[in-house]
Amino acid sequence: MIGRLRGILAEKQAPQLLIDVQGVGYEVSAPMSTFYLLPDLNQAVTLFTQLVVREDSQTLYAFATEDERSLFRSLIRVNGVGAKLALAILSGVSTADFIQCIEHEDTSTLVRLPGVGKKTAERLIIEMKDRIKDLSGHVAVKMPAPGAPAMPKSAVGDAVSALIALGYKAPEASRMVRQVENMSSCTSEELIRQALQAAVQ
């Protein structure tokens, strides 16, 4: 089992990352909460990982914190919640906010997440009630330090592609990105963050 990767951030295009570990490139999928904390390309990065094996694939998921990974592990044990949906949930709401939703049985917020309907939200609340007690703490999502200037056209395209990968339909993803204030001056990570925040408000 691969539990952690420490290497150089070679590529990033949400939700995919490529981590160069002493010449070996590991392709991983990560939630947007992790993307917001990533360093610039070609910088050192350490990520906690979880390997998910299915009949037709083996996918390595990566997280900035152990709490995110713990929540991911708990989510994929919920009936009807696969790794892709768990990744979308972690991308759309912080660990602390998700726990608050479970504690307050807030289905209205949960159903705003991509792929989460009313029945899934109710199932999450029932099955996660006891599991969230095992999480060690909650890390607030922070925006990374400003990097290189944004490239608006590719940033918009990257943001839309990332939202589609997280489970939103193409028209909905485009609409969400277009509604972001100062869209043309945002990086793709900023566009995704603001679009997801607006979706769950």
C-alpha positions in Angstrom: 0.0 0.0 0.0 1.3 3.5 -0.9 0.5 5.7 2.0 2.5 8.9 1.2 4.3 10.5 -1.7 7.1 13.0 -1.3 8.5 14.4 -4.5 8.3 17.2 -7.1 5.0 18.5 -8.4 5.6 18.0 -12.2 2.0 18.6 -13.5 -1.3 19.7 -12.3 -4.7 19.8 -14.1 -7.6 19.4 -11.7 -8.3 16.8 -10.5 -5.1 15.1 -11.8 -1.6 15.5 -10.5 1.8 14.1 -11.6 4.3 13.7 -8.8 7.9 12.9 -9.7 9.4 10.7 -7.0 13.1 10.2 -7.8 12.4 9.8 -11.5 9.1 7.8 -11.2 6.0 9.7 -12.1 2.9 9.0 -10.0 -0.4 10.0 -11.5 -2.9 10.8 -8.7 -6.4 12.3 -8.4 -6.9 14.9 -5.7 -9.8 17.0 -4.4 -9.8 20.7 -5.0 -9.2 21.3 -1.3 -5.8 19.8 -1.9 -5.2 21.8 -5.1 -5.7 25.0 -3.2 -2.7 24.1 -0.9 -0.3 22.9 -3.6 3.0 24.7 -4.3 4.0 26.0 -7.7 5.1 23.5 -10.4 8.6 22.0 -9.9 8.4 22.5 -6.2 8.6 19.8 -3.5 5.3 18.4 -2.2 4.2 15.8 0.3 0.8 14.1 -0.1 -1.1 11.4 1.8 -2.5 8.7 -0.5 -5.1 6.1 -0.8 -5.1 3.4 -3.4 -8.5 2.3 -4.7 -8.6 -1.0 -6.6 -11.5 -1.9 -8.8 -12.0 -4.7 -11.4 -11.1 -2.3 -14.2 -8.8 0.2 -12.6 -6.3 1.0 -9.9 -6.4 4.7 -8.9 -4.2 6.5 -6.4 -5.9 9.4 -4.6 -3.9 12.1 -2.9 -4.7 14.5 -0.1 -2.9 17.5 1.6 -3.9 16.4 5.1 -4.5 13.2 7.0 -7.9 14.4 7.9 -8.9 14.7 4.3 -7.7 11.1 3.7 -9.5 9.8 6.7 -12.8 11.4 5.6 -12.3 10.0 2.1 -11.8 6.5 3.5 -14.9 6.9 5.6 -17.0 8.2 2.6 -16.1 5.3 0.3 -17.4 2.9 2.9 -20.9 4.5 2.7 -23.3 2.4 0.6 -23.6 4.0 -2.9 -20.7 6.4 -2.5 -17.7 5.6 -4.7 -14.3 7.2 -4.9 -15.4 9.7 -7.6 -18.3 10.9 -5.5 -16.1 11.1 -2.4 -13.6 13.2 -4.3 -16.5 15.5 -5.4 -17.7 15.9 -1.9 -14.2 16.8 -0.6 -13.9 19.3 -3.5 -17.2 21.0 -2.7 -17.0 21.3 1.0 -14.3 21.5 3.7 -13.8 18.7 6.2 -15.0 20.9 9.0 -18.1 22.0 7.0 -19.0 18.5 6.0 -18.8 17.3 9.6 -21.0 20.2 10.6 -23.6 19.2 8.0 -23.6 15.6 9.4 -23.9 16.8 13.0 -26.8 19.2 12.1 -28.4 16.8 9.6 -28.1 19.5 7.0 -29.3 17.7 3.9 -30.0 21.0 2.0 -26.3 21.8 1.8 -25.3 18.2 1.0 -27.7 17.9 -2.0 -26.0 21.0 -3.6 -22.9 18.9 -4.1 -22.5 17.1 -7.5 -23.9 13.6 -7.5 -25.5 13.9 -4.1 -29.3 13.5 -4.2 -31.7 13.5 -1.3 -31.4 9.8 -0.6 -27.6 9.9 -0.8 -27.6 12.9 1.6 -29.8 11.1 4.1 -27.6 8.0 3.8 -24.5 10.0 4.4 -26.0 11.5 7.6 -27.1 8.1 8.9 -23.8 6.3 8.1 -21.4 9.1 8.9 -22.7 10.0 12.3 -20.4 7.7 14.2 -17.5 7.8 11.8 -16.8 11.5 12.0 -15.9 11.1 15.6 -12.7 9.3 14.5 -11.4 12.3 12.6 -8.5 13.9 14.4 -9.1 17.5 13.5 -10.2 19.8 10.7 -7.9 21.9 8.5 -9.4 25.0 7.0 -8.8 25.4 3.2 -6.3 28.2 2.5 -5.5 29.8 -0.8 -1.9 29.3 -2.0 0.5 32.2 -2.3 0.1 34.1 -5.6 2.1 32.5 -8.3 2.5 33.3 -12.0 0.0 35.5 -13.8 -3.2 33.8 -14.8 -3.9 32.9 -18.4 -7.7 33.6 -18.5 -8.8 31.6 -21.5 -7.0 28.4 -20.5 -7.9 29.0 -16.8 -11.6 29.1 -17.7 -11.3 26.0 -19.8 -9.3 24.2 -17.1 -11.9 25.2 -14.5 -14.8 24.0 -16.6 -13.0 20.7 -17.3 -12.3 20.2 -13.6 -15.9 20.8 -12.6 -17.1 18.3 -15.3 -14.6 15.7 -13.9 -16.0 16.3 -10.4 -19.5 15.3 -11.7 -21.2 18.5 -12.9 -22.8 18.5 -16.4 -21.0 20.6 -19.0 -23.6 23.4 -19.3 -23.9 23.7 -15.5 -20.1 23.8 -15.2 -19.8 26.6 -17.8 -22.6 28.5 -16.0 -20.9 28.2 -12.6 -17.6 29.5 -14.0 -19.2 32.4 -15.9 -20.9 33.6 -12.7 -17.6 34.1 -10.9 -16.8 37.8 -10.3 -13.6 39.0 -12.0 -13.5 35.8 -14.0 -10.9 37.0 -16.4 -8.3 37.7 -13.8 -8.6 34.5 -11.8 -6.5 31.4 -12.0 -8.2 28.1 -12.7 -7.9 27.1 -9.0 -9.6 30.4 -7.9 -12.4 29.9 -10.5 -13.1 26.4 -9.2 -12.9 27.4 -5.6 -15.4 30.3 -6.1 -17.7 28.3 -8.3 -17.9 25.5 -5.8 -18.4 27.9 -2.9 -21.3 29.5 -4.7 -22.8 26.1 -5.5 -23.2 25.1 -1.9 -24.4 28.4 -0.5 
